[in-house]
């Protein structure tokens, strides 16, 4: 069962990586991709919060906040992807977030060990360290290979990106636990819903960028 889930996760990740290449290559695909991801994310979130909040006031506040956040995220992603100087760095952060998730999953399965938190029973310290290590290696390599730049700041940026990816993952794990759901959806084999795939990216990219700005 684990091997089957791992295969599905790897295949889906490969499809997503190909999608990343296409959206950065073709602007029209990027626009449609952001619209589809934005709408599906909102629909999944609305279904998630509907199972958590009884108070309509709290439900409305949380939903409005998320709708505004995902809208701003998609708009800023489109804006940055059209700036030559930032486009490649945005790609680095996106690949770093994907690497953080895959690295955490693989290290967690291989080394297991103590649980990281009760919020998400499958999360382990080995998985968290795997996320940090794999993200630091990949992001550092990308900066060095494509921009001929490598220093301690890049490693710190990569580590912070992974940290925020994991925090984003834990936030949605907490919400799913409250809603008594395993996944936010079923659209991505091996991953679950759109938010199961974007949970870390939604924090990892913007706060990774913020770390880059603060360190420079």
RODO-2510 file (C-alpha; in nm, 4 decimals, decimal comma):
residues 216
     n   res          X          Y          Z
     1     x     0,0000     0,0000     0,0000
     2     x     0,2815     0,2390     0,0934
     3     x     0,4701     0,1519    -0,2256
     4     x     0,1563     0,2164    -0,4314
     5     x     0,0985     0,5545    -0,2630
     6     x     0,4646     0,6433    -0,3140
     7     x     0,4409     0,5628    -0,6855
     8     x     0,1288     0,7757    -0,7213
     9     x     0,2956     1,0598    -0,5336
    10     x     0,6087     1,0427    -0,7499
    11     x     0,4113     1,0284    -1,0762
    12     x     0,1935     1,3200    -0,9711
    13     x     0,5023     1,5164    -0,8647
    14     x     0,6578     1,4580    -1,2090
    15     x     0,3406     1,5851    -1,3765
    16     x     0,3461     1,8900    -1,1492
    17     x     0,7122     1,9571    -1,2325
    18     x     0,6281     1,9435    -1,6042
    19     x     0,3405     2,1819    -1,5332
    20     x     0,5857     2,4173    -1,3599
    21     x     0,7989     2,4239    -1,6764
    22     x     0,4943     2,4958    -1,8954
    23     x     0,3571     2,7788    -1,6826
    24     x     0,6942     2,9524    -1,6803
    25     x     0,7346     2,8997    -2,0538
    26     x     0,3886     3,0081    -2,1687
    27     x     0,2099     3,3060    -2,0138
    28     x    -0,1360     3,1965    -2,1266
    29     x    -0,0956     2,8595    -1,9548
    30     x     0,0170     3,0426    -1,6399
    31     x    -0,2991     3,2566    -1,6371
    32     x    -0,5324     2,9591    -1,6770
    33     x    -0,3302     2,7576    -1,4278
    34     x    -0,3536     3,0291    -1,1609
    35     x    -0,7274     3,0759    -1,2162
    36     x    -0,7965     2,7028    -1,1916
    37     x    -0,5737     2,6538    -0,8869
    38     x    -0,7174     2,9628    -0,7192
    39     x    -1,0801     2,8592    -0,7707
    40     x    -1,0228     2,4960    -0,6683
    41     x    -0,8259     2,6059    -0,3611
    42     x    -1,1073     2,8351    -0,2513
    43     x    -1,3705     2,5649    -0,3037
    44     x    -1,1675     2,3135    -0,1021
    45     x    -1,1082     2,5670     0,1744
    46     x    -1,4769     2,6575     0,1949
    47     x    -1,5647     2,2900     0,2307
    48     x    -1,2932     2,2490     0,4941
    49     x    -1,4013     2,5433     0,7103
    50     x    -1,7679     2,4507     0,6768
    51     x    -1,6892     2,1365     0,8762
    52     x    -1,4928     2,3278     1,1415
    53     x    -1,6713     2,6524     1,2309
    54     x    -2,0211     2,6615     1,3723
    55     x    -2,0282     3,0385     1,4091
    56     x    -2,1152     3,2062     1,0800
    57     x    -1,9179     3,5133     1,1850
    58     x    -1,5930     3,3209     1,2344
    59     x    -1,6633     3,1185     0,9214
    60     x    -1,7098     3,4343     0,7129
    61     x    -1,3979     3,6046     0,8545
    62     x    -1,1732     3,3032     0,7923
    63     x    -1,3128     3,2427     0,4432
    64     x    -1,2821     3,6084     0,3398
    65     x    -0,9238     3,6171     0,4675
    66     x    -0,8303     3,3075     0,2692
    67     x    -1,0035     3,4279    -0,0486
    68     x    -0,8146     3,7590    -0,0249
    69     x    -0,4868     3,5794     0,0491
    70     x    -0,5123     3,3321    -0,2395
    71     x    -0,6184     3,6123    -0,4747
    72     x    -0,3214     3,8304    -0,3779
    73     x    -0,0911     3,5286    -0,3965
    74     x    -0,2018     3,4453    -0,7528
    75     x    -0,1798     3,8095    -0,8661
    76     x     0,1683     3,8543    -0,7188
    77     x     0,2814     3,5215    -0,8643
    78     x     0,1696     3,6379    -1,2095
    79     x     0,3311     3,9794    -1,1604
    80     x     0,6683     3,8399    -1,0479
    81     x     0,6692     3,5766    -1,3224
    82     x     0,6574     3,8573    -1,5783
    83     x     0,9636     4,0326    -1,4410
    84     x     1,2777     3,8891    -1,5981
    85     x     1,4918     3,9469    -1,2897
    86     x     1,2477     3,7813    -1,0507
    87     x     1,1043     3,5091    -1,2721
    88     x     1,3955     3,2710    -1,2312
    89     x     1,4164     3,3321    -0,8541
    90     x     1,0431     3,2625    -0,8269
    91     x     1,1046     2,9353    -1,0086
    92     x     1,3824     2,8508    -0,7619
    93     x     1,1468     2,9068    -0,4686
    94     x     0,8744     2,6975    -0,6288
    95     x     1,1134     2,4085    -0,6947
    96     x     1,2464     2,4515    -0,3403
    97     x     0,8948     2,4144    -0,1952
    98     x     0,8288     2,1036    -0,4037
    99     x     1,1668     1,9621    -0,2976
   100     x     1,0877     2,0341     0,0674
   101     x     0,7695     1,8285     0,0454
   102     x     0,9235     1,5387    -0,1468
   103     x     1,2367     1,5359     0,0704
   104     x     1,0314     1,5330     0,3890
   105     x     0,8131     1,2515     0,2590
   106     x     1,1055     1,0326     0,1482
   107     x     1,3210     1,0919     0,4583
   108     x     1,0198     1,0304     0,6826
   109     x     0,9419     0,6999     0,5113
   110     x     1,3046     0,5854     0,5084
   111     x     1,4195     0,6853     0,8570
   112     x     1,0899     0,7174     1,0483
   113     x     1,1764     0,7964     1,4114
   114     x     1,0059     1,0225     1,6705
   115     x     0,6902     1,2089     1,5738
   116     x     0,7235     1,5830     1,5201
   117     x     0,3804     1,6859     1,6502
   118     x     0,0403     1,5447     1,7359
   119     x    -0,1168     1,7823     1,4823
   120     x     0,0054     1,5562     1,2024
   121     x     0,0954     1,2041     1,3263
   122     x     0,2796     1,1184     1,0026
   123     x     0,5266     1,4054     1,0439
   124     x     0,8589     1,2996     1,1956
   125     x     1,1782     1,4780     1,2971
   126     x     1,3641     1,2846     1,0270
   127     x     1,1135     1,4084     0,7695
   128     x     1,1524     1,7681     0,8901
   129     x     1,5311     1,7430     0,8678
   130     x     1,4992     1,5818     0,5246
   131     x     1,2923     1,8763     0,4067
   132     x     1,5541     2,1235     0,5299
   133     x     1,8510     1,9349     0,3878
   134     x     1,6997     1,8620     0,0465
   135     x     1,5731     2,2200     0,0041
   136     x     1,9094     2,3677     0,1043
   137     x     2,0923     2,1450    -0,1447
   138     x     1,8571     2,2021    -0,4390
   139     x     1,8089     2,5775    -0,3924
   140     x     2,1825     2,6337    -0,3393
   141     x     2,2562     2,4324    -0,6538
   142     x     2,0030     2,6317    -0,8580
   143     x     2,1459     2,9668    -0,7461
   144     x     2,5019     2,8504    -0,8118
   145     x     2,4365     2,6835    -1,1484
   146     x     2,2091     2,9444    -1,3037
   147     x     2,3174     3,2674    -1,1309
   148     x     2,6763     3,1801    -1,0341
   149     x     2,5902     3,2883    -0,6820
   150     x     2,6484     3,0945    -0,3621
   151     x     2,6901     3,2116    -0,0031
   152     x     2,5580     3,1590     0,3478
   153     x     2,2585     3,3864     0,2809
   154     x     2,1313     3,1523     0,0095
   155     x     2,1448     2,8575     0,2481
   156     x     1,9556     3,0579     0,5116
   157     x     1,6934     3,1588     0,2525
   158     x     1,6526     2,7957     0,1460
   159     x     1,6196     2,6783     0,5066
   160     x     1,3634     2,9470     0,5902
   161     x     1,1656     2,8594     0,2782
   162     x     1,1525     2,4973     0,3920
   163     x     1,0586     2,5991     0,7482
   164     x     0,7645     2,8062     0,6247
   165     x     0,6633     2,5291     0,3854
   166     x     0,6451     2,2924     0,6799
   167     x     0,4528     2,5458     0,8885
   168     x     0,2026     2,5872     0,6065
   169     x     0,1707     2,2105     0,5873
   170     x     0,1095     2,1869     0,9626
   171     x    -0,1532     2,4642     0,9539
   172     x    -0,3585     2,2753     0,6973
   173     x    -0,2954     1,9463     0,8786
   174     x    -0,4454     2,1093     1,1880
   175     x    -0,7482     2,2289     0,9900
   176     x    -0,7979     1,8852     0,8342
   177     x    -0,7728     1,7259     1,1765
   178     x    -1,0392     1,9640     1,3060
   179     x    -1,2587     1,8879     1,0058
   180     x    -1,1904     1,5140     1,0462
   181     x    -1,0649     1,4882     0,6884
   182     x    -0,7604     1,3015     0,5601
   183     x    -0,7210     1,5216     0,2514
   184     x    -0,8786     1,8418     0,1226
   185     x    -0,9786     1,6619    -0,1987
   186     x    -0,9012     1,3746    -0,4358
   187     x    -0,7993     1,5506    -0,7572
   188     x    -0,4248     1,4730    -0,7260
   189     x    -0,3417     1,0984    -0,6948
   190     x    -0,1082     1,0339    -0,4047
   191     x    -0,1406     1,3922    -0,2814
   192     x    -0,5118     1,4488    -0,2251
   193     x    -0,6567     1,7897    -0,3073
   194     x    -0,5095     2,1098    -0,4462
   195     x    -0,4548     2,2486    -0,0964
   196     x    -0,2747     1,9291     0,0042
   197     x    -0,0219     2,0224    -0,2634
   198     x    -0,0239     2,4017    -0,2158
   199     x    -0,0303     2,4162     0,1650
   200     x     0,3456     2,4652     0,1978
   201     x     0,3829     2,6742    -0,1186
   202     x     0,1308     2,9322     0,0037
   203     x     0,3661     3,0268     0,2865
   204     x     0,7010     2,9055     0,1536
   205     x     0,7200     3,1287    -0,1542
   206     x     0,6081     3,4650    -0,0065
   207     x     0,8044     3,4258     0,3166
   208     x     1,1021     3,2884     0,1288
   209     x     1,0938     3,6039    -0,0821
   210     x     1,0610     3,8144     0,2325
   211     x     1,3691     3,6444     0,3781
   212     x     1,5575     3,7187     0,0552
   213     x     1,4602     4,0871     0,0767
   214     x     1,5523     4,1162     0,4450
   215     x     1,8934     3,9553     0,3939
   216     x     1,9751     4,1825     0,1027
***
